[in-house]
């Protein structure tokens, strides 16, 4: 895949991000049945659905959401994806959905989790339990998070999939363990194949850890170094692996860490953006000896290294920010250590 030097428009970002790899086309070709994306309306859902349709144009690709954000439904239709309006908290609506052979589960609640804790648990635990029952005869790739792990030493290379999912305090991370447990329970009960997709920080020009750090450098805002190390991966690579997992599902379901291979120092990132943006980063705090970090060696062994390297993501992001291009205004809050979102 040839990497562009910059993106002139949002459309150019999304067109590149949804370009399917040969490996994805091959994997979906040997994956029978249609695809339904539950929770398609989030930050990653529309590009994942569009990529699926581009990779497998003969398959029906459906996207389910409440579609409260303007333009999402229309963009899916334009991409050849069938939008379906439904509230996944409503069991009756859930049972009426088409029983596609392949499910990508992307629904969940993170930001605002502390403001309505019961809703957070309902979205992150009850909905997965219902989905796992209703779609017990499908293959289910369920988006999860690296936050299910405990903090690990920053020089450890990150937590691998054998580390028990016992997170630090906080309803969000704890409820995400609950989400995984529901998919595990019903996968064991019904023999449902799947993967638990433990994603650690997808990168888009309009949001993500690199966007957050780069914007603060550009705007001369302080950068807290307390969470001093992170992992990131290009969103197109993350979506590719999620869809390829349909052809690499396990019975019962198993976890896979999805992130870049590097443990990245936040101080170093700020310095790189400072060079590219002509700013002196304002740094505060002291880096902790531990962090939420994932070991992606299993992912690399199964699917290969990400197609977009870290250096190119930094360059793209700096260029995007320098031109004051579009942002989703959705900070990742990667620096949070107490689990309160």
ABEGO torsion letter per residue (X at the ends): XBBBABBABAAAAAAAAABBBAAAAAAAAABBEBBBBBGAABAAAAAAAAAAAAABAABBBBBBBAGABBGAAAAAAAAGBBBBBBBAABAAAAAABBBBABBBBABEBABGAAABAAAAAAAAAAAAAAAAAAAAABBBBBBBBAAABBBBBAAAGEBBAABBBBBBBEAAAAAAAAAAAAAAAAAAAAGBBEBBBBBBGBBBAABEAAAAAAAAAAAGBBBBAABABBBBBBAAAAAAAAAAAAAABBOBBBBBBBBBABBBBAAAAAAAAAAAAGBBBBBBEBBBABBBBBBAAAAAAAAEBBABBAAAAAAAAAAAAAAGBBBAGBBAGAABAAGBX
